[in-house]
C-alpha cells in the first residue's frame, strides 16, 4: 500500500483517508472502538421479608422492569463519544435468583454507525431492609392512643378512626420508617404503635381535621445514642363524643355542631338562625341528645307556614312537627325524636353528604 508523501494515513495500517478519531481508518477504528462495556454478571439485592429492592443504598418499591433499567444505567458504560444511542432489552428468567438480560445497542461514534449485542446475568441476593429489621426487633418511635370524651365509642367508630391511618399512609411519600409495629384494643380505647414520630403527628392532625377533638403529646427518654437522648412520643387523641350533625343539649337549648375548628366547634342553634363558636372547655357541659345516625329524612304529606305532617317511620301514623326556621317547601324534612317528641332540624352541609350515602 502506498501513500502520498506528506499526506495523512492510518496510524495502524497506513490506509489513506478518510480517517476517524485518533487518525485511524474505518476498519481499524471499528476493531478498536466498543459502543458499550457490559459486565458479565451484575448483583442486586431484594428484601427477603417484604420484597422491596435496594437501589444505591436506599430501599424502594419498584416494578421488575424498573429494576433492569436501573441495573443497566448503573453498570453499562457507554463510549464517551457515543451519540444517538438506542437500546433494546429482552429478559429471560433462568431461576429464582438469575435473570439473563439481552441488550441490542445502536449509536454513532465519530459519525460511524455501530450496532452491538451483549448478554449479562442479573444475580439477585437476599437481604433484609431497615424497616423489616426494625419490625423484627419491635422498634418504635411513637404510640398513638385513640380515646373519647363524653361517651364510649363503638367498635365501628374505632374502625373508622383506624381506617384514616391507611389513607394518611397512601397520601404520604414512601418512607421506610412509616410502618405499624403493633396495634390493638386496650381498656378505654385503641392503641397503635408506629415506627415514626412524623407519621404519628401527621395522623393526629388528620384526625382533628376530620373528627374534631384534641391531641396531647408527651415524650419519654428511652436511652442515649451518640451522646443524644433517644425519645419516644405518646400522642393522645381524644375524639368528642359527638359528630358533625348530631343534636346536643347545650346552654339550655338544642344545637348541632356545624364544623370543627382548631379550638372547638361552630355550633348552630336549631330553633333559630344563630351560630357561635365554642371551645372544647365550653362544650364539656354539652350532652348528646341524638346522633346523626338516629335522625330520619321524611316526606311531608301536608304542610303550612309553620307545621308539617309526615308518617312516623316507627308507627306509620300521621305525626305533626314544627318546621325549622330555614325550611323550603319542596325539600324533605330531617327529624329526630328526643324524649318522645319529634323535632325538625335545620339544614347543614353534612345533611347533603348523609343523604347521598343513604
C-alpha positions in Angstrom: 0.0 0.0 0.0 1.4 3.4 -0.9 0.7 6.8 0.4 1.4 10.2 -0.9 4.5 11.8 0.5 3.4 14.1 3.3 -0.2 13.0 3.2 -2.4 11.7 6.0 -2.6 8.0 6.6 -4.0 5.5 9.2 -1.6 5.1 12.1 -2.4 1.4 12.4 -2.4 0.1 8.9 -1.3 3.0 6.8 -4.5 3.3 4.8 -5.4 6.6 3.1 -8.2 8.9 4.3 -11.0 9.2 5.3 -9.6 8.9 8.9 -11.5 9.0 12.2 -10.8 9.6 15.8 -7.1 9.2 16.5 -6.2 9.1 12.8 -7.5 5.6 12.1 -9.4 4.3 9.0 -12.9 2.9 9.4 -11.9 -0.8 9.6 -9.2 -0.1 12.2 -11.5 2.1 14.4 -14.3 -0.5 14.2 -11.9 -3.1 15.6 -10.8 -0.9 18.5 -14.0 1.0 19.4 -16.7 -0.6 21.6 -20.0 1.2 21.8 -20.7 -0.2 25.3 -18.8 -2.1 28.0 -21.1 -4.7 29.6 -20.1 -6.7 32.7 -20.8 -10.5 32.6 -22.6 -10.5 36.0 -24.3 -7.8 37.9 -25.6 -8.1 41.5 -28.8 -6.7 43.1 -30.5 -7.2 46.5 -34.1 -7.8 47.3 -35.5 -7.8 50.9 -36.4 -11.4 51.7 -39.2 -10.3 54.0 -41.2 -7.6 52.1 -39.7 -7.8 48.6 -38.5 -4.2 48.2 -35.2 -3.6 46.3 -32.0 -1.8 47.4 -31.1 0.9 44.9 -27.9 2.8 45.6 -28.1 2.3 49.3 -31.9 3.0 49.5 -34.7 0.5 49.8 -37.5 1.2 47.3 -40.7 -0.4 45.9 -40.2 -0.7 42.1 -41.5 -2.8 39.3 -39.4 -5.6 37.8 -38.8 -3.7 34.5 -37.6 -0.7 36.5 -35.0 -3.0 38.2 -33.4 -3.9 34.9 -33.4 -0.3 33.7 -31.7 0.8 36.9 -29.1 -2.0 36.7 -28.3 -1.1 33.1 -27.9 2.6 34.0 -25.5 1.7 36.8 -23.4 -1.0 35.2 -23.3 -0.5 31.5 -20.7 2.0 30.3 -21.2 3.8 27.0 -18.4 5.2 24.9 -17.7 8.8 25.9 -18.2 10.0 22.3 -21.4 7.9 21.6 -24.3 9.8 20.1 -27.9 8.9 19.1 -27.8 5.8 21.4 -30.7 3.4 21.2 -31.1 0.3 23.4 -33.4 -2.7 23.1 -33.8 -5.2 26.0 -35.1 -8.7 26.3 -35.1 -10.8 29.5 -35.2 -14.5 30.3 -35.7 -15.9 33.8 -33.2 -18.7 34.5 -34.0 -19.3 38.1 -35.5 -17.5 41.2 -32.2 -15.7 41.5 -30.8 -15.4 38.0 -32.2 -13.4 35.0 -30.4 -13.1 31.6 -30.5 -9.6 30.0 -30.1 -9.5 26.3 -29.1 -6.0 25.0 -29.1 -4.7 21.5 -27.4 -1.3 21.4 -27.0 1.1 18.5 -25.4 4.5 18.2 -22.8 6.6 16.3 -19.1 7.3 17.2 -17.2 9.8 15.0 -20.1 9.7 12.6 -19.9 6.0 12.1 -22.9 3.8 12.9 -22.4 0.9 15.4 -24.7 -1.9 16.4 -23.7 -4.3 19.1 -25.4 -7.2 21.0 -24.5 -8.2 24.6 -25.6 -10.5 27.3 -25.3 -10.1 31.0 -26.6 -12.0 34.0 -28.5 -10.3 36.9 -27.9 -12.1 40.1 -30.3 -11.5 43.0 -29.2 -11.8 46.6 -31.5 -11.9 49.6 -31.2 -9.1 52.2 -33.2 -7.5 54.9 -34.3 -3.9 54.6 -34.1 -1.4 57.5 -37.9 -1.5 58.0 -38.1 -5.3 58.3 -35.0 -5.3 60.6 -36.7 -2.8 62.9 -40.1 -4.5 62.8 -38.5 -7.8 63.7 -36.9 -6.0 66.7 -40.3 -4.4 67.7 -38.7 -1.0 67.0 -41.0 2.0 67.5 -40.8 5.8 68.0 -44.4 6.7 68.8 -47.7 5.4 70.3 -51.0 6.9 69.2 -53.8 6.4 71.8 -57.4 6.7 70.5 -59.8 7.8 73.2 -63.1 9.6 73.5 -64.8 12.2 75.7 -68.4 12.3 76.7 -69.3 8.7 75.9 -67.7 5.4 74.9 -67.1 5.0 71.2 -68.5 2.0 69.4 -66.3 -0.6 67.6 -67.5 0.8 64.3 -66.3 4.3 65.3 -62.8 2.9 66.3 -62.7 1.1 63.0 -63.4 4.4 61.1 -60.8 6.2 63.1 -58.2 3.5 62.4 -59.0 3.5 58.6 -57.9 7.1 58.4 -54.3 5.9 59.1 -54.3 3.8 55.9 -55.4 6.9 54.0 -52.7 9.0 55.5 -50.1 6.4 54.6 -51.4 6.3 51.0 -51.1 10.1 50.7 -47.6 10.4 52.2 -44.3 9.9 50.4 -42.7 6.4 50.9 -40.5 6.3 53.9 -39.0 3.1 55.4 -40.0 4.3 58.9 -43.7 4.6 58.1 -44.7 1.2 59.5 -47.0 -0.1 62.2 -45.2 -2.1 64.9 -48.3 -3.3 66.7 -51.9 -2.3 67.4 -55.0 -3.4 69.3 -57.8 -2.5 71.7 -56.9 -1.6 75.2 -59.0 -0.6 78.2 -60.8 2.6 77.3 -59.7 2.8 73.7 -57.3 1.6 71.0 -53.5 1.9 70.7 -51.3 1.9 67.6 -47.5 1.7 67.9 -45.7 3.3 65.0 -42.1 3.5 63.6 -42.2 7.2 63.0 -43.0 10.3 65.1 -43.7 12.2 61.9 -46.3 9.7 60.9 -47.9 9.9 64.3 -48.1 13.7 64.2 -49.5 13.8 60.7 -52.2 11.3 61.6 -53.1 13.3 64.7 -53.6 16.4 62.6 -55.7 14.5 60.2 -57.9 13.1 63.0 -58.5 16.6 64.4 -59.4 18.0 61.0 -61.8 15.1 60.2 -63.4 14.4 63.6 -62.6 17.3 65.8 -61.2 16.7 69.3 -57.9 17.4 70.9 -54.3 16.0 70.6 -51.9 15.9 73.6 -48.2 15.0 73.2 -45.8 13.6 75.8 -42.2 12.4 75.4 -40.2 9.9 77.4 -36.5 9.3 77.2 -35.7 5.7 76.0 -31.9 6.0 76.1 -29.0 7.7 74.6 -27.3 7.3 71.2 -24.1 9.1 70.1 -24.5 11.4 73.2 -28.1 12.4 72.3 -31.2 11.4 74.2 -33.5 9.0 72.3 -37.1 9.9 73.0 -40.4 8.2 72.3 -43.6 10.0 71.6 -47.0 9.3 73.1 -49.8 11.1 71.2 -53.2 11.0 72.9 -56.1 11.8 70.6 -59.5 12.4 72.3 -62.4 12.3 70.0 -65.5 14.2 71.1 -68.5 12.1 72.0 -70.5 13.7 69.2 -70.1 14.3 65.5 -70.9 17.0 63.0 -74.7 17.0 62.6 -75.6 15.4 66.0 -78.1 17.2 68.3 -76.6 18.4 71.6 -78.3 19.9 74.6 -76.1 22.8 75.4 -76.9 26.1 77.3 -80.5 25.0 77.8 -81.1 24.7 74.1 -80.6 22.3 71.3 -77.7 22.8 68.9 -75.9 21.0 66.1 -72.1 21.1 65.6 -71.7 22.5 62.0 -68.0 22.3 61.6 -64.8 21.8 63.6 -62.3 24.5 64.5 -58.8 24.2 66.0 -60.1 25.0 69.4 -63.6 23.5 69.3 -66.6 23.7 67.0 -69.0 26.1 65.3 -72.4 25.4 66.9 -75.7 26.1 65.0 -78.8 26.6 67.1 -81.9 24.6 66.0 -84.8 26.8 66.9 -83.5 30.0 65.3 -80.8 31.3 63.0 -77.8 31.6 65.3 -74.2 30.4 65.1 -71.5 30.7 67.7 -68.0 29.3 68.3 -67.4 27.1 71.3 -64.2 25.8 72.8 -63.8 22.2 74.0 -64.0 23.5 77.5 -67.3 25.3 76.7 -68.6 22.0 75.3 -67.8 19.9 78.3 -71.3 20.6 79.6 -72.9 19.5 76.4 -74.9 16.3 76.2 -75.7 14.2 73.1 -79.5 14.2 72.6 -79.4 12.2 69.4 -76.7 11.1 67.0 -77.0 11.8 63.3 -77.4 8.1 62.5 -80.7 8.2 64.6 -82.1 11.0 62.5 -84.7 10.4 59.7 -85.4 12.2 56.5 -89.1 12.1 55.7 -91.5 13.4 53.1 -94.0 15.9 54.3 -97.6 14.9 53.3 -99.1 18.2 54.3 -97.5 21.5 55.4 -98.3 25.1 56.1 -96.1 28.0 57.1 -95.1 26.5 60.4 -96.2 22.9 60.7 -95.8 19.8 58.6 -97.2 16.3 58.8 -95.4 13.0 58.0 -95.7 9.3 58.6 -93.9 8.3 61.8 -91.3 5.7 60.5 -91.7 3.6 63.6 -95.5 3.5 63.9 -96.6 4.7 60.3 -99.1 7.0 62.0 -99.6 10.6 60.9 -97.5 12.9 63.0 -97.1 16.7 63.1 -93.9 18.6 63.7 -92.9 22.2 63.8 -90.9 23.1 60.7 -87.4 24.5 61.1 -86.7 28.2 60.5 -85.0 27.6 57.2 -87.4 25.0 55.7 -88.0 25.1 52.0 -91.4 23.8 50.7 -90.0 21.3 48.2 -87.4 19.9 50.5 -87.8 16.8 52.7 -87.6 17.3 56.4 -84.9 15.9 58.7 -86.4 14.9 62.0 -85.3 13.3 65.2 -87.1 12.0 68.3 -86.0 13.5 71.6 -87.7 12.4 74.9 -90.6 11.0 72.9 -91.2 14.2 70.9 -90.3 14.8 67.2 -88.0 17.7 66.4 -87.4 19.0 62.9 -83.8 20.1 62.2 -82.5 22.9 60.2 -80.2 22.1 57.2 -76.4 21.7 57.5 -73.9 20.8 54.8 -73.3 17.4 56.3 -77.0 16.6 55.7 -76.4 16.5 51.9 -73.5 14.0 52.4 -75.6 11.9 54.6 -78.5 11.9 52.1 -76.1 10.9 49.3 -74.8 8.0 51.4 -78.3 6.8 52.2 
